[in-house]
Amino acid sequence: MEAEPIRVLIVEDDPDWIKAMTSYLNSEPDILVVGAATAADEALRLAGTLAFDVALMDIQLTGGGREGIYAALELHERHPAKIIMLTSVTDERVMTQAFTAGAVNYIEKARFKDLPHAIRTAHRHPAAMDALLREFARLKREEQLKALTPAEREVYELIEEGYTQSEIERKLYKAESTLKNQVNKILKKLGAKSSKEAVELVRRKGLFRKRDNR
């Protein structure tokens, strides 16, 4: 009996790239692109109805109000498919974010010829390796949190609790310029682009714990 092909979902905001990769991957005898989405919201809707084994997701996804990292985090929670993140640049920080989001691999778009092998490898990924990757992501996030100074962590705690910038300034008696500088350092250390993203990344991994004496 012939084995079922590996079913692939492509999540990419460039329709031309989707068309080219669909044609390329479907030329492989054991791979079948069963769906495509140009925005995160669309991909998450498909995750509720479409059967697929591997998702190829652009880490710089822009459509639908979510970036690729957010979309991967949500997809990983909703669907058992393996996620391969796609990028246009080589960046260790981006690679760490991809694994933190639950991806099992990270491929530059210029290396698209590696995709068939990456898809097959991801599909065969043993559960033990998945656990190893999750542990790697957890340790990297803990390392980032430990990099915060006590003052930065105090600011982060208030951000997580929902305090506005002006409220934090008054509560901690900080000048606007001082607080902005600390927030920028926090975002850099956590590998986030906004306060909201920083809180979301940490909360999803359950790594942040408030001090008992707060």
Secondary structure, 3 states (H helix, E strand, C coil): CCCCCEEEEEECCCHHHHHHHHHHHHCCCCEEEEEEECCHHHHHHHHCCCCCCEEEEECCCCHHHCCHHHHHHHHHHHCCCEEEEEECCCCHHHHHHHHHCCCCEEEEHHHHHHHHHHHHHHHHCCHHHHHHHHHHHHHHHHHHHHCCCHHHHHHHHHHHCCCCHHHHHHHHCCCHHHHHHHHHHHHHHHCCCCHHHHHHHHHHHCCCCCCCCC
